[in-house]
């Protein structure tokens, strides 16, 4: 049994080398991620290190029409208008599911682009959220980037308390970490 396992492991390591395949590794390292539900507000804070330069991470994060490639829940993302060179209004439509209950959620945010930083604030009258914000800070460290990410949202729609809140928090956590893994991959 052990010999077969060793042979399989050796083959998995040797096959890419023998066939000329390259193995790309994505080394996102999540130092901390925390979700919580407080007074109707869903919150997430994450600190992670991505193995790509900060300017390339920023470039991926500012390619708004390509957000669908970063998060499979995003059905649409586009800039409505630029109000100033470093400010814009961003529309996103996200598919949100709670077990068998699903709905499309529209969100319009005022986004401020700062060097290696994004600050997005929900515009409630144009969104399915009473309030919300996302703050992304990128700290350059050579070929790596430390990301400090915080987001909060208060939906206008009903979320079932019994199981919906936990599903929403898990979904928020999984979608965020998955999104930054894709950001890292695109930035490399």
Backbone torsions as a table, in degrees:
resi	resn	phi	psi	omega
1	UNK	NA	-47.8	-179.3
2	UNK	-63.7	-39.0	-179.4
3	UNK	-63.3	-41.3	178.2
4	UNK	-64.5	-40.9	179.2
5	UNK	-63.4	-43.2	178.6
6	UNK	-63.9	-42.6	178.6
7	UNK	-62.6	-42.7	178.9
8	UNK	-61.9	-44.9	180.0
9	UNK	-62.4	-43.3	178.8
10	UNK	-61.4	-41.9	-179.7
11	UNK	-64.4	-41.3	-180.0
12	UNK	-64.1	-31.0	178.2
13	UNK	-81.6	-41.5	-174.8
14	UNK	-79.0	-32.7	-175.0
15	UNK	-54.5	-50.5	179.6
16	UNK	-61.1	-36.2	-179.6
17	UNK	-69.2	-43.9	-179.4
18	UNK	-67.2	-34.7	-176.6
19	UNK	-90.1	-1.8	178.6
20	UNK	79.8	13.8	178.8
21	UNK	-76.2	150.4	173.5
22	UNK	-105.0	142.5	178.3
23	UNK	-104.9	117.5	177.1
24	UNK	-98.0	127.1	179.0
25	UNK	-110.2	140.0	176.5
26	UNK	-111.5	121.0	-168.3
27	UNK	-109.6	34.6	177.7
28	UNK	-55.7	127.7	-179.5
29	UNK	-118.2	110.2	179.7
30	UNK	-86.0	113.6	178.0
31	UNK	-79.1	-39.5	178.1
32	UNK	-156.0	145.7	172.3
33	UNK	-148.3	130.9	-176.3
34	UNK	-139.0	132.8	173.5
35	UNK	-119.8	149.6	176.4
36	UNK	-156.6	155.9	176.2
37	UNK	-117.6	118.3	-178.1
38	UNK	-135.6	117.7	175.0
39	UNK	50.1	47.8	177.2
40	UNK	84.8	-2.4	-176.9
41	UNK	-107.9	129.8	175.0
42	UNK	-94.8	127.4	-175.7
43	UNK	-127.6	147.1	174.3
44	UNK	-141.3	136.2	170.0
45	UNK	-128.2	137.4	-179.3
46	UNK	-143.4	139.4	170.2
47	UNK	-124.7	127.7	-177.7
48	UNK	-147.7	159.3	174.1
49	UNK	-115.2	127.0	-179.8
50	UNK	-107.8	143.4	-178.4
51	UNK	-91.7	67.1	175.1
52	UNK	-160.2	151.9	-179.0
53	UNK	-65.2	148.5	-175.8
54	UNK	-59.3	-39.9	-179.2
55	UNK	-64.5	-33.9	178.4
56	UNK	-75.6	-36.0	174.8
57	UNK	-62.2	-46.5	179.2
58	UNK	-59.8	-41.0	179.3
59	UNK	-61.1	-42.9	178.5
60	UNK	-65.2	-43.7	-178.3
61	UNK	-67.1	-23.1	-179.4
62	UNK	-97.4	4.0	175.9
63	UNK	-91.1	70.7	-170.0
64	UNK	-57.6	-41.3	179.5
65	UNK	-62.7	-18.3	-179.5
66	UNK	-96.6	11.6	179.4
67	UNK	-58.5	-28.1	178.9
68	UNK	-58.9	-30.4	179.1
69	UNK	-76.1	-15.7	-178.6
70	UNK	-92.4	-26.9	-176.5
71	UNK	-145.5	117.1	-176.8
72	UNK	-64.7	-18.4	178.1
73	UNK	-76.1	-19.3	-177.9
74	UNK	-78.6	119.5	179.7
75	UNK	-91.8	-29.1	-178.7
76	UNK	-155.8	144.0	173.7
77	UNK	-152.8	127.0	176.6
78	UNK	-159.2	155.2	176.9
79	UNK	-78.9	124.5	177.3
80	UNK	-75.2	-49.5	177.8
81	UNK	-163.9	155.9	172.5
82	UNK	-99.6	120.7	-179.8
83	UNK	-86.9	-27.1	174.9
84	UNK	-151.6	168.9	-178.8
85	UNK	-55.0	-32.4	-178.5
86	UNK	-113.3	16.4	178.6
87	UNK	-134.1	142.5	-178.6
88	UNK	-152.4	166.7	170.6
89	UNK	-109.8	127.5	-175.2
90	UNK	-116.1	129.3	175.6
91	UNK	-102.2	133.5	170.5
92	UNK	-135.4	142.8	172.7
93	UNK	-118.6	122.3	-175.5
94	UNK	-119.9	139.1	174.8
95	UNK	-89.2	115.6	-178.4
96	UNK	-113.4	130.0	-179.0
97	UNK	-126.7	139.9	172.3
98	UNK	-122.4	91.8	-175.7
99	UNK	60.8	-111.1	-178.0
100	UNK	-93.8	-5.8	178.5
101	UNK	-94.6	119.8	178.9
102	UNK	-128.6	152.7	175.0
103	UNK	-157.4	156.2	173.8
104	UNK	-88.9	134.8	-178.8
105	UNK	-118.6	120.9	177.8
106	UNK	-94.8	140.5	179.7
107	UNK	-141.7	130.8	172.5
108	UNK	-116.9	128.7	-177.2
109	UNK	-125.4	144.9	167.7
110	UNK	-87.5	119.3	-175.8
111	UNK	-112.4	129.9	174.0
112	UNK	-110.3	122.3	179.3
113	UNK	-97.7	116.3	175.4
114	UNK	-114.0	164.1	176.6
115	UNK	-57.5	120.0	179.5
116	UNK	55.8	33.1	-178.8
117	UNK	-156.4	140.7	174.1
118	UNK	-128.8	135.8	175.9
119	UNK	-128.6	116.5	-178.5
120	UNK	-118.4	132.1	179.8
121	UNK	-126.2	128.9	-179.2
122	UNK	-63.4	137.6	171.2
123	UNK	-97.7	99.3	-169.3
124	UNK	-58.2	-39.3	-176.6
125	UNK	-67.9	-12.3	178.2
126	UNK	-115.6	11.2	-171.5
127	UNK	-132.4	163.6	172.4
128	UNK	-90.7	33.8	179.2
129	UNK	-139.0	139.8	176.7
130	UNK	-71.4	-38.3	176.7
131	UNK	-163.5	163.8	177.9
132	UNK	172.6	158.4	177.3
133	UNK	-156.6	156.2	176.1
134	UNK	-137.1	132.1	179.8
135	UNK	-127.7	121.1	-179.6
136	UNK	-119.5	124.3	177.8
137	UNK	-121.5	129.8	178.5
138	UNK	-110.4	128.7	179.3
139	UNK	-117.3	116.4	-176.0
140	UNK	-73.3	137.0	175.4
141	UNK	-144.1	70.9	-178.6
142	UNK	66.3	-120.9	179.7
143	UNK	-88.3	10.2	176.7
144	UNK	-122.9	160.9	179.9
145	UNK	-136.2	128.3	173.9
146	UNK	-90.1	129.4	-178.7
147	UNK	-111.4	128.6	170.7
148	UNK	-114.6	115.2	-171.2
149	UNK	-128.0	127.0	174.4
150	UNK	-132.0	141.6	176.9
151	UNK	-146.6	149.8	175.3
152	UNK	-147.2	149.0	-178.8
153	UNK	-150.5	138.7	171.9
154	UNK	-119.3	104.3	-177.6
155	UNK	-71.0	151.0	173.6
156	UNK	-83.6	-15.9	-176.8
157	UNK	-96.1	160.4	-178.1
158	UNK	-74.4	133.7	173.7
159	UNK	-118.4	120.9	-178.7
160	UNK	-57.8	123.8	-176.0
161	UNK	-65.6	-37.5	-173.3
162	UNK	-60.4	-49.1	-178.6
163	UNK	-126.7	-20.2	-174.4
164	UNK	-66.0	-38.9	-178.3
165	UNK	-63.3	-46.0	179.1
166	UNK	-65.2	-40.3	177.8
167	UNK	-62.5	-42.7	-179.9
168	UNK	-62.7	-42.8	179.5
169	UNK	-66.4	-42.5	177.6
170	UNK	-65.1	-41.8	179.1
171	UNK	-63.1	-42.0	178.7
172	UNK	-61.3	-43.7	179.4
173	UNK	-65.3	-50.9	-177.4
174	UNK	-64.0	-42.8	-179.4
175	UNK	-65.0	-39.1	-179.1
176	UNK	-67.2	-48.8	-179.4
177	UNK	-65.4	-40.4	178.1
178	UNK	-63.3	-41.5	179.8
179	UNK	-61.1	-45.2	-178.3
180	UNK	-71.5	-27.1	171.6
181	UNK	-63.5	-40.8	178.1
182	UNK	-70.0	-37.5	176.2
183	UNK	-59.6	-46.8	180.0
184	UNK	-59.4	-46.6	-179.0
185	UNK	-59.9	-45.1	179.8
186	UNK	-68.4	-30.8	-177.3
187	UNK	-79.7	-16.8	-178.4
188	UNK	-76.0	NA	NA
